[in-house]
Amino acid sequence: MPDISTRPLEKADYDYIVRVIDQWWGGPTSALAHPVYFYELGQHAMVAEVDTRVVGFLFGFTAPDNSGYVHLVGIDPDFRRKHVGTLLYRTFEDRMRTVGIRRLKAITTLGNEGSVRFHEALGWTSKRVDDYAGPGRARIVFTKELKPTDLS
Ligand SMILES: CC(C)(COP(=O)(O)OP(=O)(O)OC[C@H]1O[C@@H](n2cnc3c(N)ncnc32)[C@H](O)[C@@H]1OP(=O)(O)O)[C@@H](O)C(=O)NCCC(=O)NCCS
């Protein structure tokens, strides 16, 4: 098991993520890494590192409805199933508790079975919502209630 740590997202990390994201996802994805998730909504964004290598990231923020929203998470394919994603999510959840957030939300596209299994393994509830992203554009909506006491 590698020694994995997290730290806040910096501009050099954002630049790196934009360069590798299509390869990490196996297709065009860079539009999802909009710079707003660094400049305006990056306060809680973070990366995971092994030594000094960035092996994962999480773009997440507090929404005006007092929920914590995970917009995008990605793990280097060489480092999947090593609990890098789990560490990023646990760290984000702890940060959300610290700032008084009790409800989390994320979405994914239909067919992203890995994402569904990952969120369910971490205690999130998943639900298909038809027309979520517009007519004929269903999404899987993940939610999780945070208990104030279960800091990990
Ligand atoms: C989904 C993703 C973030 C998971 O990250 P990860 O670091 O590989 O996940 P973890 O190692 O922390 O997995 C924790 C648990 O989730 C479940 N899980 C994770 N990926 C899974 C997969 N592909 N299939 C089935 N279960 C999975 C397992 O129960 C796993 O525990 P285990 O390995 O001890 O059995 C990663 O695969 C990824 O970056 N995918 C491409 C991008 C993506 O789909 N992002 C999410 C939507 S925006």
The ligand as an ORCA input file, in Angstrom:
! r2SCAN-3c Opt
* xyz 0 1
  C     -14.338      6.073     -9.311
  C     -12.913      6.372     -8.825
  C     -12.868      7.808     -8.377
  C     -12.626      5.446     -7.619
  O     -11.356      5.793     -7.060
  P     -10.384      4.677     -6.420
  O      -9.286      5.364     -5.719
  O     -10.012      3.701     -7.467
  O     -11.379      3.967     -5.374
  P     -11.004      3.274     -3.991
  O      -9.770      2.446     -4.145
  O     -10.979      4.311     -2.910
  O     -12.276      2.327     -3.818
  C     -13.025      2.210     -2.603
  C     -14.080      1.143     -2.818
  O     -15.017      1.566     -3.839
  C     -15.393      0.426     -4.641
  N     -14.898      0.625     -6.007
  C     -14.047      1.581     -6.442
  N     -13.870      1.490     -7.794
  C     -14.628      0.436     -8.190
  C     -14.854     -0.168     -9.475
  N     -14.279      0.296    -10.603
  N     -15.698     -1.239     -9.535
  C     -16.299     -1.708     -8.409
  N     -16.116     -1.184     -7.166
  C     -15.298     -0.106     -7.066
  C     -14.735     -0.791     -3.970
  O     -15.649     -1.306     -2.997
  C     -13.511     -0.167     -3.310
  O     -13.024     -0.912     -2.209
  P     -12.037     -2.192     -2.443
  O     -11.063     -1.838     -3.534
  O     -11.396     -2.387     -1.090
  O     -12.947     -3.311     -2.866
  C     -11.841      6.063     -9.920
  O     -12.036      4.763    -10.426
  C     -11.835      7.036    -11.082
  O     -11.115      8.035    -11.082
  N     -12.631      6.759    -12.148
  C     -12.668      7.583    -13.363
  C     -13.327      8.902    -13.109
  C     -14.727      8.780    -12.549
  O     -15.532      7.960    -12.954
  N     -15.030      9.663    -11.562
  C     -16.308      9.655    -10.836
  C     -17.380     10.362    -11.559
  S     -17.061     12.098    -11.745
*
